[in-house]
Amino acid sequence: MACFSNVEVFLLDGVELSFWATVFTACLFGAMSPGPSLAVVVNHTLATGRLAGSYAAISHGIGIGIYALITAFGLSAVIEQNPVIFESTQFVGSLFLLYLGIKLIFSGNKIEEIGLASSPSSSNMMAIRDGLGIALINPKILFFFTALFSQFVQIESSFVDKIALAIIAGGVDALWYLLVVTIVSRSGSLVRYQRAGGFFDKVFGVLLLFIALGFINQIIQG
């Protein structure tokens, strides 16, 4: 990729190290941004304990990985069938990431919007169901991965590259929420985490802004 041409370290079929670093960072900050998924994981942790919260975190990561896998292979099919549509998707995706970044930068603190409250009843199976469900029913996740992965999936992208994208997306998400489970299991840590939610959003917004501008510049230069 042109904007990462100075990096000379390569992984997985010649893909640049900076490619994977960008994917990892974007997925990490995406997971860190508070929202409904955070509420589900925290609620099960508070209601039943760390084990239930961990099940919710892992199942949520699996859901994210499924979305990422569908997106990566779907975009590859679009490239082969209609490159013009794919190029349009790249441009629209860059604009979406730009919009999302600006929105997060100027958003208020989300402490009250997250809706953290202990579930009246919970179990390990319910935690698995809710963790997977909240990931799969959220269309914003599909839009996000389409916008992000459209910048990385190319016609020469191998099967291994696409699988790696899905593993990184799902794995990073699961690991982050497992860390959240550990944090909220400790007395007093939940309030501090909630207060940091607005900060995470703004950091993620700045990151998306720079990534989107880099993508747009690359598209313009051809």
C-alpha positions in Angstrom: 0.0 0.0 0.0 1.4 3.4 -1.0 0.9 5.2 2.3 2.8 2.5 4.1 5.6 2.1 1.5 8.4 3.0 4.0 7.8 -0.1 6.1 10.0 -2.9 4.9 8.9 -5.6 7.3 6.3 -8.0 5.9 4.0 -10.7 7.3 1.6 -13.2 5.8 2.1 -13.4 2.0 4.0 -10.1 1.7 1.5 -7.9 3.5 3.2 -5.1 5.3 3.6 -5.0 9.1 1.9 -1.5 9.2 -1.1 -3.0 7.5 -1.7 -5.4 10.4 -0.8 -2.7 13.0 -3.4 -0.4 11.5 -6.1 -3.2 11.6 -5.1 -4.2 15.1 -5.2 -0.6 16.4 -8.5 0.3 14.7 -10.2 -2.9 16.1 -8.8 -2.3 19.5 -10.1 1.2 19.8 -13.4 0.2 18.2 -13.8 -2.4 21.0 -12.7 0.2 23.7 -15.4 2.7 22.6 -18.3 2.2 25.1 -21.7 1.1 23.9 -24.4 -1.7 24.2 -21.8 -4.5 24.0 -20.1 -3.0 27.1 -23.4 -3.0 29.0 -24.0 -6.7 28.2 -20.6 -7.8 29.3 -20.6 -5.7 32.5 -24.2 -6.7 33.4 -23.5 -10.4 33.3 -20.3 -9.9 35.3 -22.1 -8.0 38.0 -25.1 -10.3 38.1 -23.3 -13.7 38.1 -19.6 -13.2 38.3 -16.4 -13.1 36.3 -17.0 -16.5 34.6 -20.3 -15.3 33.1 -18.7 -12.1 32.1 -15.9 -13.9 30.4 -18.3 -16.1 28.5 -20.1 -13.0 27.3 -16.8 -11.4 26.3 -15.6 -14.5 24.3 -18.9 -15.0 22.6 -19.0 -11.3 21.6 -15.5 -11.7 20.1 -16.7 -14.7 18.1 -19.6 -12.6 16.8 -17.2 -9.9 15.8 -15.0 -12.4 14.1 -18.0 -13.8 12.1 -18.9 -10.3 10.9 -15.2 -9.6 9.9 -15.0 -12.9 8.0 -18.2 -12.2 6.1 -17.0 -8.7 5.3 -13.5 -9.8 4.1 -14.8 -12.5 1.8 -17.7 -10.5 0.6 -15.5 -7.6 -0.4 -13.2 -10.0 -2.2 -16.2 -11.3 -4.3 -17.1 -7.7 -5.1 -13.6 -6.9 -6.4 -13.7 -9.9 -8.8 -17.2 -9.2 -10.1 -17.2 -5.4 -10.3 -14.1 -3.4 -9.5 -15.9 -0.1 -10.0 -18.4 -0.9 -7.2 -15.5 -1.8 -5.0 -13.7 1.4 -5.7 -16.9 3.3 -4.8 -17.1 1.3 -1.6 -13.6 2.3 -0.7 -14.3 6.0 -1.2 -17.7 5.9 0.6 -16.0 3.8 3.4 -13.3 6.4 3.8 -15.9 9.1 4.1 -17.8 7.0 6.7 -14.7 6.5 8.8 -14.1 10.3 8.5 -17.6 11.1 9.7 -17.4 8.5 12.5 -14.1 10.0 13.7 -15.4 13.6 13.7 -18.6 12.4 15.5 -16.7 10.6 18.2 -14.3 13.6 18.8 -17.2 16.0 19.4 -19.4 13.5 21.3 -20.2 14.0 24.9 -19.4 11.6 27.7 -21.4 8.4 27.3 -21.6 7.4 31.0 -25.4 7.7 31.1 -26.0 6.2 27.7 -24.3 2.9 28.4 -27.0 1.8 30.8 -24.9 -0.3 33.2 -27.1 -2.1 35.6 -26.9 -5.5 37.0 -29.2 -8.0 35.3 -31.9 -9.5 37.6 -31.0 -13.0 36.4 -28.1 -14.4 34.5 -26.3 -17.7 33.8 -23.3 -18.8 31.7 -25.6 -19.8 28.8 -27.4 -16.5 28.9 -24.1 -14.7 28.9 -23.0 -16.6 25.8 -26.3 -15.9 24.1 -26.3 -12.2 24.9 -22.6 -11.7 24.0 -23.0 -13.3 20.6 -26.4 -11.7 20.0 -25.4 -8.1 20.7 -22.5 -8.5 18.2 -24.6 -10.1 15.5 -27.7 -7.8 15.6 -25.7 -4.6 15.5 -25.6 -3.4 11.8 -23.1 -0.6 12.7 -20.5 -3.3 13.2 -21.0 -4.5 9.6 -20.8 -1.0 8.3 -17.6 -0.3 10.3 -15.9 -3.4 9.0 -17.0 -2.8 5.4 -15.6 0.7 5.6 -12.3 -0.4 7.2 -11.7 -3.6 5.4 -12.5 -2.1 2.0 -9.2 -0.2 2.3 -7.2 -3.5 2.9 -8.9 -6.3 1.0 -7.4 -6.4 -2.5 -7.9 -8.9 -5.4 -4.5 -10.4 -4.6 -5.4 -10.9 -0.9 -5.0 -14.5 0.0 -7.3 -16.8 1.9 -4.9 -16.6 4.8 -5.0 -12.8 4.8 -8.8 -12.8 5.1 -8.8 -15.3 7.9 -6.2 -13.3 9.7 -8.3 -10.1 9.4 -11.2 -12.0 11.1 -9.0 -13.5 13.8 -7.5 -10.1 14.6 -10.9 -8.4 14.8 -12.5 -11.1 16.9 -9.5 -11.8 19.0 -8.8 -8.2 19.9 -12.4 -7.7 20.8 -12.6 -10.7 23.0 -9.3 -9.9 24.8 -10.4 -6.3 25.5 -13.7 -7.4 27.0 -12.0 -10.0 29.1 -9.9 -7.2 30.5 -13.1 -5.2 31.1 -14.5 -8.2 33.0 -11.4 -8.2 35.2 -11.6 -4.5 35.8 -15.3 -4.4 36.8 -14.9 -7.4 39.0 -12.9 -5.2 41.3 -14.6 -2.8 43.7 -14.4 0.8 42.5 -12.9 0.0 39.1 -16.3 0.2 37.2 -16.9 3.9 38.0 -13.4 4.8 36.9 -13.9 2.9 33.7 -17.2 4.6 33.0 -15.6 8.0 33.5 -12.9 7.1 31.0 -15.5 6.2 28.3 -15.6 9.7 26.8 -11.8 9.8 26.6 -11.7 6.5 24.7 -14.2 7.8 22.2 -12.1 10.9 21.5 -8.9 8.9 21.1 -10.6 6.5 18.8 -12.1 9.5 16.9 -8.7 11.0 16.3 -7.3 7.7 15.2 -10.2 7.2 12.7 -9.7 10.7 11.4 -6.1 10.2 10.6 -6.7 6.7 9.1 -9.6 8.1 6.9 -7.6 11.1 5.7 -4.7 8.7 4.8 -7.1 6.5 2.9 -8.7 9.4 1.0 -5.3 10.8 0.1 -4.3 7.4 -1.2 -7.4 7.1 -3.3 -7.0 10.5 -4.8 -3.4 9.8 -5.7 -4.5 6.5 -7.3 
